[in-house]
């Protein structure tokens, strides 16, 4: 039932874009995409696979990304209002949340602020609020983006424009360039037939309106969040690759030990930042099933 161009009018006059995948009457999962990506991200899975697991994905573009209108000065807690409005408009009382990479903070704030609406919360390759220690563990050039997001966020739009240029050209050449800095599991996953095209489509769509929305998204990752992780009382399931260089697993372990006692971390020695999404879908989808 893939429908990728749905728009909904929010109470403040903004439009929010969302896509639907999978089984229409299946278990509803709100999908929160990674940084600089979009509502097209679940195309990695495809309708047939989601139907097989009985899942109905609703993937939302965050403000200023994809086809969603920008929201000035938003914080993470503002996201919960958008999520609840979409769910209410679609007559969905309870749902699960699946967040990828930079979507992690948005899943966390939902767990903190609207736990009564959630069946389960699953975060894959999740990025949390980035502090100095996290930046030390992160590889170049992503660590530079985080430093700029924290110290000079006004430079982010320009940096993202430059970064976007690296995704221009033939798929084979782009993948060959990425191979130099990408963990082997991630390269092997994207080298599979059709994967690189789907990967790039999500990024291209995320930046279709420019870099303003993505820049604010990254800025929030390095800014003081407007809620405390200690507010989270509901269980979280975190999946992470031990070879992840974009969000090193050490950062996640530290975050759990300090602030997330309800989190269960599942790691895979042979997975990276991207490959875990593609290769471990069975474990991920099963964790999304409603709690009994």
Buried (B, 14 or more C-beta within 10 A) or exposed (E): BBEBEBEBEBEEEBEBBBBBBBBEEBBBBBBBBBBBBBBBBBBBBBBEBBBEBEBBBBBBBBBBBBBBBBBEEBBBBBBBBBBBBBBEEBEBEEBBBBBBBBBBBBBBBBBBBBBEBBBBBBBBBBBBBBBEEBBEBBBEEBBEBBBBBBEEBEEBBEBBEEBBEEBEEEBEEBBEEBBEEBBEBBBBBBBEEEBBEBBBBBBBBBBEBBBBBBBBBBBBBBBEBEBEBEEBEBBBBBBBBBBBBBBBBBBBBBBBEEBBEEBEBBBBEEBBBBBBBBBBBEBBBEBBBEEE
